Amino acid sequence: MDPAARVVRALWPGGCALAWRLGGRPQPLLPTQSRAGFAGAAGGPSPVAAARKGSPRLLGAAALALGGALGLYHTARWHLRAQDLHAERSAAQLSLSSRLQLTLYQYKTCPFCSKVRAFLDFHALPYQVVEVNPVRRAEIKFSSYRKVPILVAQEGESSVSPREPPASFLLSWVVLEQPLEEIITYYPAMKAVNEQGKEVTEFGNKYWLMLNEKEAQQVYGGKEARTEEMKWRQWADDWLVHLISPNVYRTPTEALASFDYIVREGKFGAVEGAVAKYMGAAAMYLISKRLKSRHRLQDNVREDLYEAADKWVAAVGKDRPFMGGQKPNLADLAVYGVLRVMEGLDAFDDLMQHTHIQPWYLRVERAITEASPAH
């Protein structure tokens, strides 16, 4: 859960989580030629004969014309293929959305909630958003789990709420098309003790999609891609997300600007908002220093943020637009979702200016926008 939400709650006593295939491969449609096209005028040499006698330009022109025709054909075929793929994907998404109803209970500025939204938007899964008041949390009284994000998935009469791995859970469901109750058993909750000696709940198979070899090949194309995605999804949770608070609350001015954004985008009453903005900003400024020490960050925490961004860009590489290849995978969406919560703040502007991450970030943003149901 967002550390800022815990601070806000503490201010009030007792107050406050496909591959698609085209059938067939049509043969290239070559231009038909009439006999007259190869015959010379009556009594004169044919073009072929003329070419043999020293007119190679005619053969060059003919070859150029043929190449142009083939190029035009393949271009048209590519556009038709793209349209067919888009139509098939839209039909699949329409079928899926008619079977599954999703409700996301969130704080808009929570990075874990942002990750879930990035996944749902990219996969064009319609969902309802319920913004939770971080003080009263009346919106999630139905749940024994008192943190956000909470994603409620309903299929017919069945309703489940996968707590920690909603992206793994949902993508497994999309591919396998098994009942929700069966899919959720693949991600069991387990009690564990963290580094601070506090009991926490972990989830088995958190970053694993429940796919057999054929399905995994369809989704990933190879074992290396699957391993890489899991590694960087975990990196986003174990490292990247812990750089957000120390950077957005780095100075008193930045902390105040961050809480102004939180109050503006969140669900607060007038008095709650005023208290949260000033007292919350002061509290989180102090807490950010403790987080800096806990995670062993540099004196200038921006340097850790910059290094993380450039490390991610280097992992994606120059030969592919996304870690997922031609489209974002779960790691792309996780990293994007974490970073997105800083938009509009100084930390985000500095990140875009002092690292090489902006082109990748904008590509993911565009891919999500183009895939979302509104488009």
Secondary structure as the mmCIF struct_conf table of DSSP 4:
data_model
#
loop_
_struct_conf.conf_type_id
_struct_conf.id
_struct_conf.beg_label_comp_id
_struct_conf.beg_label_asym_id
_struct_conf.beg_label_seq_id
_struct_conf.end_label_comp_id
_struct_conf.end_label_asym_id
_struct_conf.end_label_seq_id
HELX_RH_AL_P HELX_RH_AL_P1 PRO A 3 ALA A 10
TURN_TY1_P TURN_TY1_P1 LEU A 11 LEU A 11
BEND BEND1 TRP A 12 TRP A 12
TURN_TY1_P TURN_TY1_P2 PRO A 13 GLY A 14
HELX_LH_PP_P HELX_LH_PP_P1 PRO A 26 PRO A 28
HELX_LH_PP_P HELX_LH_PP_P2 LEU A 30 THR A 32
HELX_RH_AL_P HELX_RH_AL_P2 ARG A 35 PHE A 38
BEND BEND2 ALA A 39 ALA A 39
HELX_LH_PP_P HELX_LH_PP_P3 GLY A 40 GLY A 40
BEND BEND3 ALA A 41 ALA A 41
TURN_TY1_P TURN_TY1_P3 ALA A 42 GLY A 43
BEND BEND4 GLY A 44 GLY A 44
HELX_RH_AL_P HELX_RH_AL_P3 PRO A 47 ARG A 52
TURN_TY1_P TURN_TY1_P4 LYS A 53 GLY A 54
HELX_RH_AL_P HELX_RH_AL_P4 PRO A 56 ARG A 99
STRN STRN1 GLN A 101 GLN A 106
TURN_TY1_P TURN_TY1_P5 LYS A 108 THR A 109
HELX_RH_AL_P HELX_RH_AL_P5 PRO A 111 PHE A 122
TURN_TY1_P TURN_TY1_P6 HIS A 123 ALA A 124
STRN STRN2 TYR A 127 GLU A 131
HELX_LH_PP_P HELX_LH_PP_P4 VAL A 132 ASN A 133
TURN_TY1_P TURN_TY1_P7 PRO A 134 ARG A 136
HELX_RH_3T_P HELX_RH_3T_P1 ALA A 138 ILE A 140
TURN_TY1_P TURN_TY1_P8 LYS A 141 PHE A 142
BEND BEND5 SER A 144 SER A 144
BEND BEND6 LYS A 147 VAL A 148
STRN STRN3 ILE A 150 GLU A 155
TURN_TY1_P TURN_TY1_P9 GLY A 156 GLU A 157
STRN STRN4 SER A 158 VAL A 160
BEND BEND7 GLU A 164 GLU A 164
HELX_RH_AL_P HELX_RH_AL_P6 PRO A 166 LEU A 176
HELX_RH_AL_P HELX_RH_AL_P7 LEU A 180 ILE A 184
TURN_TY1_P TURN_TY1_P10 THR A 185 TYR A 186
BEND BEND8 TYR A 187 TYR A 187
STRN STRN5 ALA A 189 VAL A 193
TURN_TY1_P TURN_TY1_P11 GLU A 195 GLN A 196
BEND BEND9 GLY A 197 GLY A 197
STRN STRN6 GLU A 199 PHE A 203
TURN_TY1_P TURN_TY1_P12 GLY A 204 TYR A 207
HELX_RH_AL_P HELX_RH_AL_P8 GLU A 213 TYR A 220
BEND BEND10 GLY A 221 GLY A 222
HELX_RH_AL_P HELX_RH_AL_P9 LYS A 223 ASP A 238
TURN_TY1_P TURN_TY1_P13 TRP A 239 TRP A 239
HELX_RH_3T_P HELX_RH_3T_P2 LEU A 240 LEU A 243
HELX_RH_AL_P HELX_RH_AL_P10 ILE A 244 VAL A 248
TURN_TY1_P TURN_TY1_P14 TYR A 249 TYR A 249
BEND BEND11 ARG A 250 THR A 251
HELX_RH_AL_P HELX_RH_AL_P11 PRO A 252 GLU A 265
BEND BEND12 GLY A 266 GLY A 266
HELX_RH_AL_P HELX_RH_AL_P12 ALA A 270 VAL A 275
HELX_RH_PI_P HELX_RH_PI_P1 ALA A 276 GLY A 280
HELX_RH_AL_P HELX_RH_AL_P13 ALA A 281 ARG A 294
TURN_TY1_P TURN_TY1_P15 HIS A 295 ARG A 296
BEND BEND13 ASP A 299 ASN A 300
HELX_RH_AL_P HELX_RH_AL_P14 VAL A 301 VAL A 316
BEND BEND14 LYS A 318 ASP A 319
BEND BEND15 PRO A 321 PRO A 321
STRN STRN7 PHE A 322 PHE A 322
TURN_TY1_P TURN_TY1_P16 MET A 323 GLY A 324
STRN STRN8 GLY A 325 GLY A 325
BEND BEND16 GLN A 326 LYS A 327
HELX_RH_AL_P HELX_RH_AL_P15 LEU A 330 ARG A 340
TURN_TY1_P TURN_TY1_P17 VAL A 341 GLY A 344
BEND BEND17 LEU A 345 LEU A 345
HELX_RH_AL_P HELX_RH_AL_P16 ASP A 346 HIS A 354
BEND BEND18 THR A 355 HIS A 356
HELX_RH_AL_P HELX_RH_AL_P17 GLN A 358 ALA A 371
BEND BEND19 SER A 372 SER A 372
TURN_TY1_P TURN_TY1_P18 PRO A 373 ALA A 374
#
